[in-house]
Amino acid sequence: MATFIANDMRVGWVISHNGKRYSVTSITKVKPGKGGAFVQADLRDIDSGNKGGDRWRAEDKVEKLMVEDLECQYLYSDGTDAYFMNLSDYEQFTMPNDSLGDQMKFLAPEMMVRANFVEGHPVSITLPKTVVATVVETEPALKGQTATGSGGKPAVLDNGIRVQVPVFIEQDEKIVVNTETLEYVERAK
């Protein structure tokens, strides 16, 4: 086990907390105006599959479990399970869709991911840092709106995720999205 501060915790990590092993399914980092910063994480118990959450101060220590990290390819989902192939030995394995949380929305057939194994069992995946998605719904920019630098507008992507995009982004444009923070990065090239 390795010790890290809670602020370094990432989606996909496997941690030891209160004597149990958990997979981190989502993270929210909060810096309130008054008081110290904290990290709130949604967790899934690896052994029972139960979901829960916990909160740490940003400087608290977190025990990250040693996991085997393997390069894998996402194949498909049958509605309840996601199917992956280990690229080192071409063996296929499955993971329940609900154990992957919001990561399921970013998975596309043949996408390369890192699968995390604890004691020979897959427990979580790590997505690429960014993915390309298509904007399927957003408001059109008003004349002169780009000059004022209004800060952005909401958009819905082809995978159902909602993100804030700059006002110059139009419907049907391809954009790059950060999979950890769900933020717009740039226009796709």
C-alpha positions in Angstrom: 0.0 0.0 0.0 1.1 3.5 -0.7 -0.1 6.6 1.1 -1.2 9.7 -0.7 -3.0 12.9 0.3 -6.8 12.9 -0.4 -6.4 15.8 -2.9 -4.3 13.5 -5.2 -7.1 10.8 -5.3 -8.4 9.9 -8.8 -11.3 8.1 -10.3 -10.3 4.4 -10.8 -8.1 4.2 -7.8 -8.5 1.3 -5.4 -8.2 2.4 -1.8 -8.3 0.8 1.7 -10.7 2.7 3.9 -12.2 1.6 7.3 -10.8 -1.9 6.8 -12.5 -2.4 3.4 -11.3 -2.2 -0.2 -13.1 0.4 -2.4 -13.0 1.5 -6.0 -13.3 5.2 -6.5 -16.1 5.9 -9.0 -16.3 9.7 -8.9 -14.6 12.6 -7.1 -15.6 16.1 -6.3 -13.1 18.6 -5.0 -14.6 21.5 -3.0 -12.9 24.7 -1.9 -15.5 26.6 0.2 -15.2 30.3 0.9 -14.9 29.6 4.6 -13.1 26.6 6.0 -10.6 24.1 4.5 -10.9 22.4 1.1 -12.2 18.9 1.0 -12.6 15.9 -1.3 -15.8 14.0 -1.6 -15.7 10.6 -3.3 -18.3 8.0 -4.4 -17.0 4.6 -3.5 -17.9 1.0 -4.5 -17.0 -1.8 -2.1 -15.0 -4.3 -4.2 -16.1 -7.4 -2.2 -19.9 -6.7 -1.7 -20.5 -4.3 -4.6 -22.3 -1.8 -2.2 -22.0 1.9 -3.1 -21.4 4.7 -0.7 -19.4 7.8 -0.3 -17.0 9.6 2.1 -15.4 12.9 2.6 -11.8 13.8 3.4 -10.0 17.0 4.2 -7.7 17.8 1.3 -4.6 17.1 3.4 -5.9 13.8 4.9 -4.0 10.6 4.1 -5.5 7.9 1.8 -4.1 4.3 1.4 -4.0 3.3 -2.2 -3.8 -0.4 -2.8 -1.3 -1.9 -5.1 -3.1 -3.0 -8.3 -2.0 -4.7 -11.4 -2.5 -2.2 -14.2 -3.1 -3.8 -17.6 -3.7 -2.3 -21.1 -7.1 -3.4 -22.3 -9.6 -2.8 -25.1 -13.3 -2.1 -24.5 -15.3 -4.4 -26.7 -19.0 -3.9 -26.0 -21.8 -3.8 -23.4 -24.8 -6.1 -23.3 -26.8 -3.8 -21.0 -25.7 -5.3 -17.7 -22.0 -6.1 -18.3 -19.1 -4.4 -20.1 -16.8 -6.7 -22.0 -13.0 -6.0 -22.3 -10.0 -7.8 -23.8 -6.6 -7.9 -22.1 -4.1 -7.0 -24.8 -1.2 -9.0 -23.3 -2.9 -12.4 -23.5 -6.1 -11.7 -25.4 -8.3 -13.0 -22.6 -11.7 -11.4 -22.3 -13.3 -10.4 -19.0 -16.4 -8.6 -17.9 -17.3 -5.9 -15.4 -20.8 -4.9 -14.3 -22.0 -1.6 -15.9 -23.1 -0.2 -12.6 -19.6 -0.7 -11.2 -18.2 1.6 -13.9 -20.5 4.5 -13.1 -20.3 7.6 -15.4 -17.3 6.1 -17.1 -19.7 3.9 -19.1 -20.9 7.0 -21.0 -17.4 7.6 -22.4 -16.7 4.0 -23.5 -16.7 3.4 -27.2 -16.0 0.1 -29.0 -12.3 -0.5 -29.5 -11.3 2.2 -27.0 -8.1 1.6 -25.2 -8.3 1.7 -21.4 -6.2 0.7 -18.4 -7.9 -2.0 -16.3 -7.0 -2.3 -12.6 -6.8 -5.8 -11.1 -6.7 -6.7 -7.4 -5.9 -10.3 -6.7 -6.6 -11.3 -10.3 -10.1 -9.7 -10.4 -10.9 -6.5 -12.4 -12.0 -3.8 -10.0 -12.0 -0.6 -12.1 -10.8 1.0 -15.3 -8.9 4.2 -16.1 -10.2 6.1 -19.2 -7.9 8.1 -21.4 -7.4 11.7 -20.0 -9.5 13.2 -22.9 -12.0 11.9 -25.4 -13.6 13.4 -28.5 -17.4 13.9 -28.4 -20.0 15.5 -30.6 -22.2 18.4 -29.4 -25.8 17.3 -30.1 -27.6 20.2 -28.4 -26.6 23.7 -27.5 -28.0 27.2 -27.8 -26.9 29.3 -30.9 -24.5 32.2 -30.1 -26.1 35.6 -30.2 -24.6 38.4 -32.2 -22.0 40.2 -30.2 -22.0 37.5 -27.4 -18.5 36.3 -28.2 -17.1 39.8 -27.8 -18.4 40.1 -24.2 -16.7 36.8 -23.1 -19.8 35.6 -21.2 -18.1 32.5 -19.9 -19.8 29.8 -21.8 -23.1 28.0 -22.4 -24.4 24.5 -21.6 -24.1 21.7 -24.2 -25.3 18.1 -24.3 -22.8 15.6 -25.9 -23.6 12.5 -28.0 -23.0 10.4 -24.9 -25.5 12.3 -22.8 -23.0 14.2 -20.7 -23.6 17.9 -20.0 -20.7 20.3 -20.2 -20.1 24.0 -20.3 -18.6 25.1 -23.7 -17.5 28.5 -25.1 -20.1 30.5 -26.9 -18.5 29.9 -30.3 -19.1 26.1 -30.2 -22.0 25.2 -32.4 -24.2 22.1 -32.6 -22.7 19.0 -34.4 -19.1 20.2 -33.7 -16.6 17.7 -32.3 -14.9 18.8 -29.1 -12.3 17.3 -26.7 -13.6 16.7 -23.2 -11.5 15.9 -20.0 -12.9 12.6 -18.7 -12.0 13.3 -15.0 -13.4 16.8 -14.7 -16.0 16.7 -17.5 -14.8 20.0 -18.8 -14.3 21.3 -22.3 -10.7 21.3 -23.4 -10.6 22.4 -27.0 -12.2 21.9 -30.5 -11.3 18.5 -32.0 -8.7 18.7 -34.7 
